[in-house]
Amino acid sequence: MLTRRAFLLLLPGLILPLLLACANGPAPARPPGADFGGDAGDSGAIAYLDADGCIAWVRLRDDARGTHCPATRGRVTALTWLDADTIAYVTPELARLGWRGLRISTGAEFALDPVAESPRIYQVGAPQFYSVLGERIDIVDGSAAWTSADGSERRVLLAPGAGRGPLAMVTWSPDGAAVLLAEGAHKALWVVDRAGAARRIAAASAGFASWFVPAAGAMPHADLTCTLPTEFTYRCQAAPWQPADGAPSVAGDEILLSWSACPGVTGYELEVVGPTGEVVHRRVSSAQAQRFTPPGPGDYTWRVRTRIGAEPTAWSAPRTLRVR
């Protein structure tokens, strides 16, 4: 039998291996999405377009924020995170030249190599209604409804209420720990975890957003201005960009007609009506622009709409070309 003195001398040697084993062993399991940090403990950052069309971002861990207004003429039409410090963006003027990068730590802008970066920055698409864990969010009568991966559970995650209008589009975080919702006419942005804990991160936005989580990567750019008529399609209204309404032109000269992008659509349909009311040009293409040559003088009107398969959306407001 050990004496009291011998036991006390052996005690440190018995306890130290246990402490080391605990330190090196697996961390206690936490339920996914138990808080805004998810399993990794860092919920990352969300980049979005604010109501003025500038690039804004918020780090969810400590609510650190920043804003950058690109000097490039025109509004930003797409953005996505490349890494925790870099946001890629494009404007209509840059669409034919390539994307630009923004270092949020310094505010510096730089041109992106289209060959090296295109595979990542062109992963733009529709909002993500399914998480990486298979759960789903639906918008029903302005409320966000959560459904488990096996379909056995369903509940309202966030609903309109005091100070909160009807909710619109949704996209999951890259790790499936939370969702981003757009609310009301001003497209206020809300982050909500699967337990229903909610926080508003922006009072108003232009409706475009991208989410980066260090442990899971980036959620590509999502257009939160779209609406969802069915489970399989969503509607996004393209709008004429250039030339401006009433722009002058010359008969026989080729004109480039362009419009805003709608991620996820299968095509854009352009229609041009001549001075006597007849359709002189109608074509569907995958590009955000088409070339048109007015055959003669007069006022021409043109409009555009998106297509998902064979199903079209409503036409945009028309613009006029004054051809001499």
C-alpha positions in Angstrom: 0.0 0.0 0.0 1.3 3.5 -0.8 2.1 5.8 2.0 0.5 9.3 2.0 3.8 10.9 1.1 4.4 8.5 -1.8 0.9 9.1 -3.2 1.3 12.9 -3.1 4.6 12.5 -5.0 2.9 10.4 -7.7 -0.2 12.6 -8.0 1.2 15.1 -10.5 2.4 12.3 -12.8 -1.1 10.8 -12.7 -3.0 14.0 -13.4 -0.7 15.5 -16.2 -1.4 12.7 -18.8 -5.1 13.1 -18.2 -4.9 16.9 -18.7 -2.9 16.4 -21.9 -5.4 13.8 -23.2 -8.3 16.2 -22.6 -6.4 19.1 -24.3 -5.6 17.0 -27.4 -9.0 15.1 -27.6 -11.9 16.2 -29.7 -13.9 19.3 -28.6 -17.4 18.7 -27.3 -19.9 18.5 -30.1 -22.1 21.6 -30.6 -25.3 21.5 -32.6 -24.8 23.2 -36.0 -26.1 26.7 -36.1 -26.5 27.0 -32.4 -25.4 30.6 -32.7 -24.4 33.0 -35.5 -20.9 31.5 -35.4 -22.0 28.0 -36.5 -19.6 25.1 -35.8 -16.4 27.0 -36.5 -17.3 29.9 -34.1 -16.8 32.5 -36.9 -19.9 33.5 -38.9 -17.7 35.5 -41.3 -18.8 38.7 -43.1 -21.5 39.7 -45.5 -20.8 42.1 -48.4 -23.8 43.9 -50.0 -24.8 46.9 -52.0 -26.2 49.7 -49.9 -29.1 51.9 -50.9 -26.6 54.3 -52.6 -25.1 51.5 -54.7 -21.9 51.5 -52.8 -20.2 48.3 -51.6 -20.7 47.7 -47.9 -19.7 44.9 -45.6 -20.2 43.9 -42.0 -18.3 41.3 -39.9 -20.9 39.5 -37.9 -18.6 38.5 -35.0 -18.0 42.1 -33.8 -20.2 44.2 -36.1 -17.2 45.9 -37.7 -18.3 47.7 -40.8 -17.0 49.4 -43.9 -18.2 51.1 -47.1 -16.5 51.7 -50.5 -18.0 53.6 -53.4 -16.2 52.6 -56.7 -15.1 55.5 -58.8 -16.1 53.6 -61.9 -19.1 55.2 -63.6 -22.4 53.3 -63.1 -23.7 51.0 -60.5 -22.3 47.7 -59.3 -24.2 44.8 -60.9 -22.5 41.8 -59.2 -20.1 41.2 -56.3 -18.7 38.2 -54.5 -16.0 37.4 -51.9 -12.7 36.0 -53.1 -11.2 35.6 -49.6 -11.7 37.2 -46.2 -10.1 40.5 -47.3 -11.1 40.7 -51.0 -14.4 41.5 -52.7 -14.7 41.2 -56.4 -17.2 43.4 -58.2 -18.2 44.5 -61.7 -20.2 47.4 -63.2 -21.8 47.6 -66.6 -18.8 49.6 -67.9 -16.4 46.9 -66.7 -18.5 44.0 -68.0 -16.5 43.8 -71.2 -13.2 44.5 -69.6 -13.2 42.3 -66.5 -13.9 42.4 -62.8 -12.1 44.5 -60.1 -10.9 43.5 -56.7 -11.3 45.5 -53.5 -9.1 45.0 -50.4 -11.3 45.9 -47.5 -8.4 46.3 -45.1 -6.8 49.1 -47.2 -9.6 50.3 -49.6 -7.2 49.6 -52.5 -8.7 48.6 -55.9 -7.0 46.5 -58.5 -7.7 44.7 -61.8 -8.4 41.0 -61.5 -6.8 38.5 -63.9 -9.8 37.2 -65.8 -8.1 33.9 -66.6 -7.1 33.2 -63.0 -10.2 34.6 -61.2 -13.1 34.0 -63.6 -13.8 30.4 -62.3 -14.6 31.9 -58.9 -16.1 35.3 -59.6 -18.5 33.9 -62.2 -20.1 31.5 -59.7 -22.8 34.1 -59.4 -26.3 32.8 -59.3 -29.7 32.6 -57.7 -30.4 32.8 -54.0 -29.8 29.5 -52.2 -33.0 28.1 -50.8 -31.3 24.9 -49.7 -28.5 24.9 -47.2 -25.4 22.7 -47.5 -27.0 20.5 -44.9 -30.1 20.0 -46.9 -32.5 22.3 -45.0 -34.8 24.6 -46.9 -36.2 28.1 -46.5 -39.5 29.1 -48.2 -41.1 32.5 -48.2 -44.8 32.1 -47.5 -47.0 35.2 -47.1 -44.0 37.3 -46.1 -42.7 34.9 -43.5 -39.6 32.7 -43.7 -40.4 29.0 -43.1 -37.7 26.5 -42.2 -38.0 22.8 -43.2 -35.6 20.1 -41.9 -33.5 18.1 -44.4 -35.8 15.0 -44.1 -38.9 17.1 -44.3 -40.2 15.9 -40.9 -40.0 19.3 -39.2 -41.3 22.7 -40.3 -41.7 26.0 -38.5 -41.8 29.7 -39.1 -38.3 31.1 -38.7 -39.0 34.8 -39.0 -42.3 36.6 -39.6 -43.4 40.2 -40.2 -44.0 42.1 -37.0 -43.5 45.3 -35.2 -40.9 47.2 -37.1 -40.4 44.5 -39.7 -42.2 44.2 -43.0 -42.8 41.2 -45.3 -39.7 39.2 -46.0 -38.5 38.6 -49.6 -35.6 36.5 -50.9 -33.3 34.3 -48.9 -29.8 32.8 -49.2 -28.0 30.5 -46.8 -24.6 31.1 -45.3 -21.8 28.8 -46.9 -21.7 26.6 -43.8 -25.5 26.3 -43.4 -25.5 27.9 -40.0 -27.8 30.9 -40.8 -29.8 32.6 -43.6 -29.8 36.1 -45.0 -33.3 37.6 -45.6 -34.3 40.8 -47.4 -37.2 42.7 -45.9 -39.6 45.3 -47.3 -39.4 47.8 -50.0 -36.0 49.1 -48.7 -34.6 45.6 -48.7 -33.4 45.7 -45.1 -31.1 42.7 -44.5 -31.6 40.2 -41.6 -29.4 37.3 -40.5 -31.3 34.5 -38.8 -30.0 31.2 -37.4 -32.0 28.0 -37.5 -33.1 28.5 -34.0 -34.8 31.7 -35.0 -32.3 34.2 -33.4 -32.4 37.3 -35.7 -30.5 40.5 -36.1 -30.8 43.2 -38.7 -27.5 44.1 -40.3 -28.7 46.8 -42.7 -31.7 49.1 -42.7 -31.7 49.3 -46.5 -29.8 47.7 -49.4 -29.8 47.4 -53.2 -30.5 43.7 -52.8 -27.2 42.1 -53.8 -25.2 40.2 -51.3 -22.3 37.7 -50.8 -21.4 35.8 -47.6 -17.9 34.6 -46.6 -17.3 32.2 -43.7 -13.6 31.3 -43.1 -14.3 27.6 -42.5 -16.6 27.2 -45.5 -15.6 29.8 -48.1 -17.8 32.2 -50.0 -21.5 32.1 -50.9 -21.5 33.5 -54.5 -23.3 36.7 -55.3 -27.0 36.4 -54.9 -29.6 38.8 -56.3 -32.1 39.3 -53.5 -34.3 41.6 -55.6 -35.8 38.6 -57.4 -39.1 37.0 -56.3 -39.9 33.3 -56.4 -43.2 32.2 -58.2 -42.5 28.5 -57.9 -40.0 26.1 -56.4 -38.0 25.8 -59.5 -37.9 29.3 -61.0 -37.5 32.8 -59.9 -38.2 36.1 -61.6 -35.7 38.9 -62.0 -36.6 42.0 -64.1 -33.8 43.1 -66.4 -33.7 46.9 -67.0 -32.3 48.8 -70.0 -28.9 50.3 -69.3 -27.6 52.0 -72.4 -28.0 54.0 -74.5 -30.1 56.4 -72.5 -33.7 57.1 -73.3 -34.0 59.4 -76.3 -30.4 58.9 -77.4 -29.7 60.0 -80.9 -28.5 57.6 -83.6 -28.0 57.5 -87.4 -29.8 55.1 -89.7 -27.5 52.3 -90.9 -25.1 52.7 -87.9 -24.9 49.7 -85.6 -26.0 50.4 -81.9 -25.2 48.3 -78.9 -28.3 47.9 -76.6 -27.4 46.6 -73.1 -29.3 45.9 -69.9 -28.8 44.8 -66.3 -28.0 41.2 -65.4 -30.3 38.7 -63.8 -28.3 35.7 -62.4 -29.6 32.3 -63.1 -31.8 33.1 -66.1 -31.4 31.2 -69.3 -31.7 34.2 -71.7 -32.6 37.8 -72.4 -35.2 38.7 -75.1 -34.8 42.0 -76.8 -37.6 43.6 -78.8 -37.3 46.7 -81.0 -40.4 48.3 -82.5 -40.0 50.6 -85.6 -41.5 54.0 -86.3 -44.7 52.5 -87.8 -45.3 50.2 -84.9 -43.9 47.0 -86.4 -41.4 44.7 -84.6 -38.2 45.1 -86.5 -36.0 43.0 -84.2 -36.7 40.3 -81.6 -34.1 37.9 -80.5 -33.2 35.8 -77.4 -29.5 35.6 -76.3 -27.5 34.7 -73.2 -25.6 38.0 -73.3 -26.5 41.3 -71.6 -26.4 43.2 -74.9 -27.3 42.8 -78.5 -26.4 44.8 -81.6 -29.1 46.5 -83.7 -28.8 48.6 -86.9 -31.8 50.9 -87.5 -32.9 50.5 -91.1 -34.2 54.0 -91.5 -34.9 57.3 -89.6 -37.6 57.7 -87.0 -38.3 56.9 -83.4 -37.7 53.3 -82.4 -38.6 51.8 -79.0 -36.8 48.9 -77.4 -37.4 46.8 -74.3 -36.1 43.6 -72.7 -37.3 40.7 -70.6 -35.6 37.6 -69.1 -36.4 34.0 -69.7 -36.1 30.8 -67.6 -36.4 28.1 -70.2 -39.3 29.0 -72.4 -41.1 31.0 -69.7 -40.6 34.8 -70.0 -41.0 37.5 -67.4 -42.7 40.8 -67.9 -41.2 43.3 -70.3 -39.2 46.2 -68.9 -40.2 49.8 -69.4 -39.4 50.8 -73.1 -36.7 53.2 -74.2 -36.6 55.3 -77.3 -34.0 55.7 -80.0 -34.2 58.8 -82.1 -32.8 57.9 -85.5 -32.1 60.5 -88.1 
